Amino acid sequence: MKPAGAAAKGVAFVTGASSGIGRAVALALARRGWRVAALARRAEALAALAAEAPGVTAFPGDACDRAGVAAAVAKIEAELGPITLAFLNHGVYFPAEREDFDVDVAWRTFEINVGGVLNCLGPLLAAMRARQNGRIAITSSLAALGGVPGSMAYGASKAALTYMAEVLRMSCARDHIEVQVVHPGFVTTAMTEHADFDMPFLMSAAEAAEIICDGFGTERFEIVFPRRLALLFRAARLLPYPLYFAAMRRAARRADRSG
């Protein structure tokens, strides 16, 4: 299958497009010649995005609404054409996680981060399988690579997305659907701007978007950045559990002191 970043552009479906990485990716794809269907809950923010980039069309909606997402995908394909690239990027992190365990916060995190992606995958996979063509990229996180203090629900939900993407990569190949996972580190977004801890190798959403969009033009499974932070995460996972836990606790204490 021709890489999604190749010369022949089509319709790109971007969720979580009203702010942060989603907004930056929608803008970057529009600059690269894609027709972008942008989905998010905040209609005013989406309208502002569409006004800024003529190639972007706003489709207000909530990824947690299964029927609504299916209707949005059908509307996009009817009005703009077949979706050939889907960037499933919506997600939340609730700072209350850093204080104590809260079952409501944990369930809400999974409902949005995992449930929202599942709701999108249903209609997208059906449409792409029927055409035997497509690309889906799912935003996970470097936090998915191992337990990090203060992000139990967030990290676990992102780990579920990484596992999901790995399985889909294998199972969708026969239908000529490319599946990718995005593992970002710390990016300046609404989620991080009020963080009270150190965020090493922090980058802007615009920088992240260029890396992600470049990744769409490859056959790589993983789009990961920044590479230095990814290497630290992967090196830590090679440690025996007692050493890993000790290293993570020390890193968390340093982050709290410097935040």
GIPE-V951815 format. One record per backbone hydrogen bond with DSSP energy under -0.5 kcal/mol. CO is the residue of the C=O (numbers start at 1). NH is the residue of the N-H. If there is no record, write none. Layout:
CO | NH
CO | NH
This chain:
3 | 6
7 | 9
10 | 12
10 | 35
11 | 84
11 | 85
12 | 14
12 | 37
13 | 87
14 | 39
16 | 19
19 | 22
19 | 23
20 | 24
21 | 25
22 | 26
23 | 27
24 | 28
25 | 29
26 | 30
27 | 31
28 | 32
29 | 34
30 | 33
34 | 36
35 | 12
35 | 37
36 | 38
36 | 57
37 | 14
37 | 39
38 | 59
39 | 16
39 | 17
40 | 61
41 | 43
42 | 46
43 | 47
44 | 48
45 | 49
46 | 50
47 | 51
48 | 52
49 | 53
53 | 56
55 | 36
57 | 38
59 | 40
61 | 63
62 | 65
64 | 66
65 | 69
66 | 70
67 | 71
68 | 72
69 | 73
70 | 74
71 | 75
72 | 76
73 | 77
74 | 78
75 | 79
76 | 80
76 | 81
82 | 11
82 | 84
84 | 135
85 | 13
86 | 88
86 | 137
87 | 15
87 | 89
88 | 139
93 | 95
94 | 97
95 | 98
96 | 99
96 | 100
102 | 106
103 | 107
104 | 108
105 | 109
106 | 110
107 | 111
108 | 112
109 | 113
110 | 114
110 | 115
111 | 116
112 | 116
114 | 118
115 | 119
116 | 120
117 | 121
118 | 122
119 | 123
120 | 124
121 | 125
122 | 126
123 | 127
124 | 128
125 | 129
126 | 130
127 | 131
128 | 132
128 | 133
134 | 178
135 | 86
136 | 180
137 | 88
138 | 140
138 | 182
141 | 144
142 | 145
143 | 146
148 | 151
151 | 155
152 | 156
153 | 157
154 | 158
155 | 159
156 | 160
157 | 161
158 | 162
159 | 163
160 | 164
161 | 165
162 | 166
163 | 167
164 | 168
165 | 169
166 | 170
167 | 171
168 | 172
172 | 175
172 | 177
173 | 176
176 | 134
176 | 178
178 | 136
180 | 138
181 | 183
181 | 223
182 | 140
182 | 184
183 | 225
184 | 142
186 | 203
187 | 189
188 | 205
189 | 192
189 | 193
192 | 195
199 | 202
203 | 188
204 | 208
205 | 209
206 | 210
207 | 211
208 | 212
209 | 213
210 | 214
211 | 215
212 | 216
213 | 217
214 | 217
215 | 218
216 | 4
216 | 5
221 | 181
222 | 224
223 | 183
225 | 185
226 | 230
227 | 231
228 | 232
229 | 233
230 | 234
231 | 235
232 | 236
233 | 237
234 | 238
235 | 238
236 | 239
240 | 244
241 | 245
242 | 246
243 | 247
244 | 248
245 | 249
246 | 250
247 | 251
248 | 252
249 | 253
250 | 254
251 | 255
252 | 256
253 | 257
254 | 258
255 | 198
255 | 259
